[in-house]
């Protein structure tokens, strides 16, 4: 059994053994995950923009906005150009008792006219071929033989995770963030989808992955590289997170994001 599988199974059994969880008052923990980093550039646009740099900039802006508006603790899986294994990202969120996990990415396709926003939550069965393609690209990090996970093992883990409350709440978080990004950006709606993203496996809290645009599209690459557009997208992601937590209305008590507590 690989190290990755041992980590995920440990997290899974703990989650399934715990009583149902819900948000309550008090400061909580939000983890923002900028995809890729270091030697893993992610997708590269036709004019040379690298996904790892775009999403780091977006994530830093999201964290800044949330820190200004919420009493929550906001953590990032990386704050610089460093490589972090996919499985370590949700493990970091679990270790820090996160209430929400949002992984930020930008998309790519062979068709340079492909555009728009899509948001994902975890499932073994991908919504469609496009969702399957995106997951395969984001999961493509080369692993050693020791770290590879058997497909049957992953299927068992994902099917079990589907029964957890965190998984069900992930669909709602995905919808709130997705609709907010669409509203702010005016981009094509590619939908909320499900797919087997390794970076979401093992999360014991609502967890989603946002594909904020297509860096392979020259026009969207230009926009995604713009600080003004990055600020717009970051505002949208932050707004979606606050909407999910019931903290979207200005002046409203935002402590509803608070730490998860056991239901009576």
Secondary structure as UniProt FT lines:
FT   HELIX           3..17
FT   STRAND          21..23
FT   STRAND          29..34
FT   TURN            38..39
FT   TURN            46..47
FT   HELIX           51..69
FT   STRAND          73..76
FT   HELIX           86..95
FT   TURN            96..97
FT   STRAND          100..107
FT   TURN            112..113
FT   STRAND          117..122
FT   HELIX           129..138
FT   HELIX           145..147
FT   HELIX           151..161
FT   TURN            162..163
FT   HELIX           165..185
FT   STRAND          189..195
FT   HELIX           198..200
FT   TURN            201..202
FT   STRAND          206..214
FT   TURN            215..216
FT   HELIX           218..224
FT   HELIX           227..244
FT   TURN            245..246
FT   TURN            250..251
FT   HELIX           255..257
FT   STRAND          260..262
//
